[in-house]
């Protein structure tokens, strides 16, 4: 499987495991897991058949590590970013003093005024480093990097979680905790 095919398949898997499992005729459990064999069969029905080896390659080589396999490799789920109701089971964690969020110019004024909200997802996604936030923001053009004062948020009683792939999650980032990075 070449890189272009891997990316296209990874995006479809994200759609199924984060937003619309019914597209591949699969059902996620309450924690977002599905049997690998069921996912592979569902993908085949949609005309996107891949082998188990190709699925493993996607999981391992995904630059953002979007997917996780359970300990024995029989079940798969997306690490975060769901718009459907799942319980990921992440425990509250202490974030670094500063986190980052990559976005684009069209929404910066709204974010600075209203804060960052999770919208249709389970959480707001934040990065521990500028490089990752830059990659995220670059998906829609020239990235704008916002610096998040996580310490101030913790002091206000807001919780943070960290996903398996290192993405920091929270329910809301208030505008006073956001600074446009120079």
N, C-alpha and C positions, 0 to 999 in steps of 0.2 A: 504494500500500500504506500503510495507516494504521499508527500506532505500535504498536497492540495486535497487529496481524497481523505486523508486522516483528519484534516481540519473540518471538512464538510461533514464527515461522520460524527466527529466530536460535537459539532453544533447541533446535529440532530439528536444525539444522545442527551445533550443539555436540555433541549426542548422537551424530550420525553421525561427525563428524570427531575426536571425542575418546574415545568409548567403544564405540560399536556400529555400525561402518560397514555391517555386514550388514543392518541395519534398512532401509537404502536400496539394498541389493544393490550396494554399491560396495566396492572394495578399495583401501586406502591403500598407498602404497609405504613402504619402510623408514623414510623421513623424515616420514611423515604426509601426504604430498601426494596429491591425486587430481585428474584432469582436471576442469575446471569443467563441461564438457559431460556427462561421466559422472555427476557429482554432480547436475546439473539433471535428467538422465533418471531417475536413481534416486529423486529427490524426487517427480517426476511419477508414478512407479509407485506411490508410497505415498499418492497423493492430495494431495500438498503441492506442486503445480507452481508454479514461479515463473519469471519471465523472467531473462535475463542482467542486464538493467538493475536488476531488483529485488535480485538477488544482490549486485551492485556497491553498491547503496544500503545494504544490510545491512552489508557489509564496511566501508564508509566511515563510516556513522553509528553503528555500535556504540560505545556509551560506553566500553566496556572494551577495544575493539579486539581482540576474540577471534580474528579471522581474518586471514590474510595471503594475498595473491595473489603469485605469482612475478613476476619482472620483466616478462614479456610478457603477464601476465594470463590465462594459459591453465590454470594450476593453482592450487589453494587448499588451505590446511591451517589447523588451529587453532594458535594461538601457544603454548599450554601447557595443562596440565590434563588430559592424557591418562591414561586408566587402561589403555590398550592399549600394547603394546610398539612404540615408535617412537624413532628417534634424531633429536632436534631439531637437533643440531649446534651448540648454543650453546657458546661459549668461556667459560672461567672469567673472571670480571670482579671488579674491586675495588668492593665495595659502599660506600655511605655509612656513617658511624659507627653510625648508628641506623636500623633498619628497623621496620616495624609490621605487626601481624597483627590483623585484626578477627575476633572470634569471638562467642560468646554464653555466658551465665551457666552453663548446664548443664554445660559442659565445661571451664571455667576451672580448677577444682581439679585435674582430671586433667592438664591441660597444664602447670600450675605444678609438679606432682609429677614427671611423666614426660617433659616436653618436647613439642615439636611434631614429629610424624613424618608422612611423606608418605602413609601409609595405602595406598590402592590407586592413588594417582597417582604420577607420576614424581618429583615434587618437592613440598616445602612451598612455598607461595606467600606472599610477603611484599610489602608496599607501601613505597614510599619516603616516603609522607606519611600523616599521620593521617586526612585527608579520605577518601582511597581506602580505607584500612583500615576506616573507619567505614561506608562504603557496603557493603563486603563483609560486615562483621559484622551489619549491619542486615537481611540477608536472612532471618534467623531470629528477629527481635525486637529488643530493645534491645541495641545493640552494646557489646561489651567490647573495649577496645583494649589490646593487649600491645605493649610496647616491647622490641625485640630488640637486644642489644648485638652488632652485627655485628663490631666490632673484636675483641672477645674470641673470637668464633668463628674469625675469620681467624687470630688468634694461635695457636689450637689446630690449625690446618691444615685447617679446614673450607672447602670451596669454595662459591662463589656464581656464579650465572649470571644474566643479565638477558635476558628475552625481548624480542621485537621491540616489544611494546606496553608495555614498562617494568616488567613484573612481575619481582620478584627471586625467584630460585629457589635452593633448597638441599636437601640430602638429609635433614637433621635439625637441629633447634634444641634444644640441651641445656637443661634447666630452669634452670641457673645463668646462662644468657644471656637469660632472660625476666624482665621486670618488668611488673607490672600498672600501667598508666598511670593517674595520678590524674585 
